[in-house]
């Protein structure tokens, strides 16, 4: 009999009532808002700066991933189980999955094997309705914009050609990327070009993740840039008096969600921006909630450390006043074979030579982590096809760099397979040697901030700008946003902006095609290459392998 599927493992686990999980965190039952027996919302009043100062934040990131992903969420959950097993009161804090990947190619984001958060089906599907609320708030602003253009009353004189705000939905639907709206006569609005982004790419999602409290949320929503008037004056959401109505739709979505791991440990799941086009990490409020309620918090940042971790450290931590005490860098031997030249068909073929060649990618990520004042612990996320020789090679090479590399077996063994790495992380924290520092000062010129990231993190020789990008920079400067941090939009498949340059490329230049900006969330977005904010489905979507029976039992969800 083979290894059970993720959904089979989740469905065969007896869950604790959510009041049992809240009790472990010393939360009064009356203080949680229950969504059935296994999910709850946590009030923001539980956040305590005093407790935050005493807790320990651990960031889980990864080397440059292969298309299948390298198991950051699985490792984060497994590490949480392992830390609790060695007596450390720990909460895992994660992002919410998007339905686009769930029904597309990647699958869900609830971990895997015996390192999962549950109820897995609920988390991967509609959960507590946060994504729906974000979508509605986003699209309310869209409706208000088009209504203002249509009507003479309170008309702001918006030039439809300058509108940058798009509608969103949480699905991969390429047909909605570039559309025309308002057709069918004068009663149906003013015709104009528009399009949809996927919900995790919405600035409302970014704002929810960057907000410190409800008042801050309203202010940030009001600061959303919409476009220009015909006489070239900027228009913001506050000019449409949109921020309060949008915030009303987010009144519950702003509260972090409490669930549990397979072993009954606390998990907080909240927000879900992608890491290649947005900041790629859960909300500041969720992270602070976890730190307020437990001794240790394990959290993750999307894709490789050059994307999610860089943004987590340079944007989220600086904005939220967070200071990680340790960093775990996930690697798989499969990924190292990939970066060493293996084809997809050769990912499972043991090859010390390919792993040796591919180690350059991991080595660069280790160097990058140290630039932030954090000495990483490398977690080798175990696969059955790993050979002892390949594992030893990684451990020896890491030891030469002053880094521990430990086999992580959370997928197959849960917390029991993660106690060694849990102990190593605790030792790293207790050594007191880690001293987090951001890579750049937000007040530096935008080009200088981009160059620091490109040269130091990516290993680029320099940065080139298109004419459009230079024009965009002038617009950003005129709008007073030069002091914002930069949130790079780049392929996750390479350190460079060319996804075919695997391993540790050198001698390359990155090209900024254009700039977007999130004036509400508070960051500038340089677009490197042809990044997409509305993915499409693959030829055979994951949805085709899913089913639900007469009793409501789901299969094929992962």
Helices and strands as residue ranges (DSSP letters): H 6-11, H 18-24, G 29-31, E 32-34, E 40-42, G 44-46, H 49-54, E 56-62, H 72-85, E 90-94, H 99-103, E 111-112, E 115-118, H 120-124, H 130-150, G 160-162, E 167-169, G 174-176, E 179-181, G 186-188, E 192-194, E 196-198, G 199-201, H 203-210, H 214-222, E 225-228, E 234-236, G 237-240, H 243-249, E 257-261, E 266-269, H 284-293, E 296-300, I 305-309, H 310-311, I 312-316, H 317-320, E 326-331, H 333-339, G 344-346, H 352-371, E 377-381, H 388-400, E 405-408, H 410-413, G 414-417, H 419-430, H 446-453, I 454-458, E 462-465, H 467-478, E 485-486, E 509-518, E 523-528, G 542-545, E 547-548, E 554-555
